[in-house]
Amino acid sequence: MDASATAASTDFDAIIIGAGMSGMYQLHRLRELGLRVRVLEAGTGVGGTWYWNRYPGARFDSESYSYQFSFSKELLAEWDWTEHFAPQPETLRYLNFVADKLDLRRDIQFQSRVASAHWQEAGRCWRVTLEDGRSYVTRFLITAVGPLSAPTMPNIPGVEDFKGESCHTARWPHEPVSFEGKRVAVIGTGATGIQTIQEVAKTAGSLTVFQRTPNWCAPLHNAKITREEMATLRAGYDEMFQRCQETFSCFLHTADPRNTFDVSEAERQAFWEKLYSEPGFGIWVGNFKDMLTNREANAEVSKFIANKIRSRVKDPKVAEKLIPTNHGFGTRRVPLETKYYEVYNQDNVTLVDIRETPIERITETGIQTTAAQYDFDMIIYATGFDAITGSFDRIDIRGVNGMALKDRWEMGPETYLGVLVDGFPNMMMLIGPHMALGNIPRSIEYNVDWVTGLMRTARDRGLTRLEATKDGVTAWTDHVKSLAEGLLTFEVDSWMTGVNRNVAGKQVRTVARYAGSAPDYRAKCDDVAAKGYEGLVLA
Ligand code: NA7
């Protein structure tokens, strides 16, 4: 252990890993405290998720204005959104605008991927080392690494053999990519695959979609925002953000207070028709309140959506392949779509159900299934992420006595408030495991403000070490697990339950996500802070 790293010799008071939305906002807040802060970012620009995910068709499924930062009146006054659900380039422009306005870049070091972070007990600090060998010492370490930022390629043999163009959606090139006249394959039909497929189908010579598990999708109903509309929206920002603070998962939508069978069949159908015709996540998070707890209720709404799919896809056999059979509506993240199902009515689009004819291997020229060899010019991997803990696992994080965080979390993540872990002093996580993952920027702002409060306390009291207690971590982890009980969502494999069949050790469901309400989460964290950071040992 490096005993030379004393208080006086730290390079920084805080290092933040990641310059996405949480890292950017945390930097701003810590600078206000007068701390010496450095953000280490692997990419060449700010934006995190919105920097990396440049794939065709990438856009918000949350209303643009509800997703932006709310903390600065100036930012809110100066930025106009052009679409209710902004495309990725607009969101990235927005985040660059924020970085400019707050002059963030002078404290962000780009092209700096963190390889390891090791706790140094003697100096009460972290030594953070980049992949290129540069290394820094910091009193506090704040991870802003994102819950969906460790992309995973499929564990299909031969991925390296393909001679044509190929790319994971989260590593999409910065230059424009043309599909004109090309034979394109997409593997994966999650929220990303669905956005990609809709877009690629417009110009590709042929598009072949390899689907393992169909997902329940619902219409996005995006629209442009006129100048007049923008003015009206802006006039209502205070009220809108207030509403986001009050809803279960910080969206504009929140569950209907009725249970599914409280109303007549006709009323139910009318309600679902209305939700299906409205923009955004209403049909998912604004549905009857028992949709994700009552099996019969969930089966009813699933039937409604299945019939919608049947009505939109001309070939009944294809329609049936697109209807999920192993999980109910809303139990996985609902991808929002714009004419996704109609894509399968196009002559240039083919759906391959790889449960029927599994992929055997990727070849030099394309994809070999048990039924056929398909040749392609391009393969797009929309195969998702090692979610929530994956971005932590990719950094060698070692706490007290060299304990690896990966080992500490071998049986699933354990945290205090989703922010701290015992044995990992002075490390705080933003949007880490056990956080509410609804409208993420709303959670980010709360999370950052809470960490900032803790950092202010540390500064004011001259604290050099803070650590969650084992008891605090156990109690919080048990609480988070108990919140998952009875939820149909936790009976299904998905990134939300920590399952990724492409990653060793991620085959078993874990409770990696806080499933309670955001107001409850905030109340608990506020209470901890009010009690002088109960559950933490401050030194
Ligand atoms: P998801 O939702 O995890 O989807 C990944 C997709 O890739 C899904 O359809 C997977 O099928 C498929 N997949 C993964 N590995 C393979 C292999 N080996 N063979 C075939 N198909 C495979 O990731 P997204 O990027 O779409 O979305 C992640 C979140 O980002 C999203 O929810 C938004 O919140 C933003 P499977 O379902 O595992 O059978």
Residues whose N, C-alpha, C, O or C-beta is under 5 A from the ligand:
A	BS01	NA7	L148 P154 N155 I187 G188 T189 G190 A191 T192 G193 R212 T213 R333 A382 T383 G384 F385 W495
